[in-house]
Amino acid sequence: MNKPEIVIPIAKDEFRLIPLADLCESPTNPRRHFAAKAMDELIESVRQQGVVQPIVARMLNTKVAGVKADYEIVTGARRFRASKAAGRDTIPAIVRLLSDVQVIEIQMIENLQREDIHPLDEAHGYQTLIDKTGLEVAAIAGKVGKSESYVYQRLKLLALIEKAQKAFLAEKITAGHAILIARLQPADQADALHECTQGFRTSVRDLIDWIDRHVHMDLNEAPFKKDDAQLVPYAGACVNCPKRTGFQPALFPDIAKKDTCTDPKCFQAKLQAFSTQRLAELKEQGKDVVKIVEYISHNKPKGALDSSQYEKAGNTKCPDTKVGMLVDAHDLGKTMNVCTNPKCKIHFGRAARESQSITRTGRNLAQERKHVASEQAREEAIGIIATDTAKLEVTDLKLLAEAFIVEMWHEEVKKLFKRRGWEPRKKGYSTDYRSVAHDRLADMPPREVAGLLMECLLRSRLCPDNDDLAKIAKTNGVDFYKLERKAIEALTERDREKREKEKQRLQAKAEPKPKPGICRFCGCTETTPCDVGVEGACAWVDEPHTVCSNPKCLRRFNAEKAAAKKPKGKK
């Protein structure tokens, strides 16, 4: 399309009443979508009052978008359309002498500062400014009075897939949803859109949670190097990748982790390449490598061992220690020392686990206590909050009812049943929780239903973090962190007692056992008799021959037997 040529018939701005037939709309106008309701209201206003505010136009002597006209509308396309629909013949206009660049700037700034412009039109406007005038984002942000991050996010809306754009224009998703979806790859955009329109992720917060769980990948936890450009040549290095949030901080101001990958397929390809590379390196070093997963499943990769078939060896090695390579989706390529011999006394069995628990460092033990205490405090806080529902309002119940629909993790369902004393039913090879809950809810009083709904919310993915739970608990008068500290103190005391008992057990185990043929009280033997005996030697009163028939030794032996038979707790 050729750019319209400008004729200079006037020296300054001039007011004119221009026939509608002599006007044409500008092809560079950023406003492409007009709300039907607002347009109807404007048409009625023009029909009754006329056009109060003149449009801005410039004179032409060539066709614009294939239409021969004398004037091109710079601003005022809605008023022009409303005048035609209202049956007007003319429209008031300010005719100006403007260059092509000036027209584009006036159109963009005038339209983009309006509140009713659709974000997609706004995005097209910013892009037109960049393409036609060469302005940078910082300059555009200054002209329209917006932040650079705002302009970058609006421009990103142009990356929306067609289906998402249609949903956005049909108001099935909000601008918040649209920006989050636009920052994803096309395949992930389709999944995210389905979650918003067909699933339960109706709020922006829900969508953020879904993206964080299913799309975003933490590069700091990746086993490969972020600056390795040869790992997957077509993808290049992560540090220079535009799909890394830290590369475009203005586009991802809401994500604290700057090393987050927004392309899970590329991330998985790098994990696969690293895993193949690492496996070859270990085999070249002569290492015995086995594939492992950190869970128990019948759907594990072929040839891999699940967590029931090996024990983590750590720095303690045995003849059966091998290098285990994880083949889990997110941990692919990571390695650790494992033992695969179930008869190994070092790594398998109760004695091995107890030994490991005693030799653990104080730091690891404190971390474990912290984790267990958090779980205990969480259970106690949930129990208190779910019981005290006096502060709940109707709006709270609606929120909780929606959360009840969301599927909880299986482990959380088990904990809920255990806490409430409900017994699930066996259904073939699976466990039926739903029918039991249905039967329980049938006769449950409203207050208890509210408590159940609150508990489901607290256990669901809507409240996964202990800090979130602590905030909710605080509003119900429960100090979560106090419960956690109390649990840590109890666990510390329990561990101390356990270590003391284990120490005593090991000491007792290390004490020498009495040898047969020697009295353990007086020390006489079959060849060195004491003052009582037959044919110069003592007679033995027990089968292992550890107590002789000396009256003093016999009394001590009988006292031991009597003490052993006495019930514990009685003096």
C-alpha positions, 0 to 999 in steps of 0.5 A: 500500500502506498503512503497517502500524499499530502497536499498543502491547501491551508497554512494553519488549522481551519474549521470546516463542515465537511460532507460525509461522502468526502471523508474516509477512515485512516488505515493507521487508526489503532481503534479496530473494535467498537463496543456495540452498546457504547456505539448505540448510545453515541448514535442516539446522542448524535441524532439528538444533539449532533456532533459536539466535538469536531473531528480532526482531518487532513486533505488528500489528493490520492486514494486511501485504502482503495477509496477516493476521498478529499479528506482523511480522518485523523481522529474521530472515526466513532463520531464519523460512523455515528453520524452516518448511522444517524443520517447526518450529511455533514460533520464538523472538522478541524482540518490540519496540515500534518505529515504521515508521521504526525498523523500516526503519532496523533492517532496513537496518543489520542486513542491510546489515552482513552479508557475504552480502547480494547487492549488488543487495539492498544497493542496494535497501536504501539506496534504501529508507532514502532514500525512507522516512526521508529520510536522505542518503547521508552519513548512511547511510554513517555508519550502516553504516560504509561510505564515501560512494563505496561507497554511491553505487556500490551505489545506481548498481546499480539503473540496471542494465538487466534483462539485466545484473541477471539476469547479475549474480544468476546470477553471470555477472559480478562486482560489479566488472563490474556497477558499471562497467556500471551507470555506462554508458547503457543501449545501452552497458550491453548492449554492455559486458555482451556483451563480458563474457559473450560476448567476451574482456573477462572481467576487470574490467581488460579491461572498464575498457580496453574502456570507456575505448576505446569509451565514455568521451570526453575533454571536454578534447579536444572542440572545443565549449565545455563550458558551452554550453547552447544547442549541443544544447538537450535535453542542456544544458551539459556542466559541469552534466551528471550524465553527466560524471565530475567532476559525481559524483566519489564515483561515479567515484573510479577515473577521474582525468580529471574531464572525461570524458563517459560518453554517447558518443551525446550527445557525438557529437550535440554534435560534429555540431551544433558542426561544422554551426555552425562550417561556417556561420560559416566560409562566412559569413566567405567561407572556402573549406572542404573536408571532410577525414579524417586517414587513407587509406580507401575508406570515408571520408564522401562528399565528404571528402579523405583524408590522401593528397589534401592536405597540412597547411599550418600557418602557411605559406600558398600560393594553394591553401591552404584551411580543412580541417574534420575529419569523423572521428567523434572529431575532428568539427568541428576545423579546420586549414589544408590545401593540396589542390594536388599541384603546390604546391612549398611543401607537396607533394613532397620539396623541400617536406618537406625544407624543412619539416624544416629550418625546424621549431622545436627543440621540434617536432624534439625531440618527434619524436625522442622519439616515434621513440626510444620506438618504437625502444626499444619494438622493442628491449625487446620483442625482448629480452623475447621472446627471454629466457623463462627466468623464465616459469612455467605460469601465465604461459604460460596468461595469454599464451595467452589474450592470443594469442587477442585480435586485435592491431592490424594495424600491430603484426602487420606489425612482429612479422612484420618483426622475425621475418623472416616473409613474409606471403602474399597472399590476393586483395586482402588479406594472410594472416598467420594461415596463415603463423603457423600453419605457423611454430608447427607446428614451433616449440620450446616456448621459442620459442612462449613467446617468441612468446606474450610478444611478442603480449601486449606488442604487444596492447591489454593492454599499450598503454602504454610505462610498462607495457612498461617495468615488464615489461622491468625484471623481465626485466633490460631498462632501457627508458628507457636504450634510449630515451635511446640512441635519442634520442642516435642520432637527434639525431646523425642529424638533425645530420648531415642538417641539415649535408648539407642546409645544404651542398646549399643553399649549393652550390645558391646558388653562381653557375654559370659563364657560357658564353663565359667561362673559369672559370679565367682569365676570358678571353672570345671578345673578350678573349684570353689569351696562347694563342689563334687569331686573337686569341682562345682556343679552347674545349675544352668544349661549354658554352664555360667552359674555354679552351685555355690550357695552365694552364686545360687542366691544371686542367680535366683534373685535375677530370675525373680526380678525378671518375672516381676511385672514392669511398673511394680516395685 
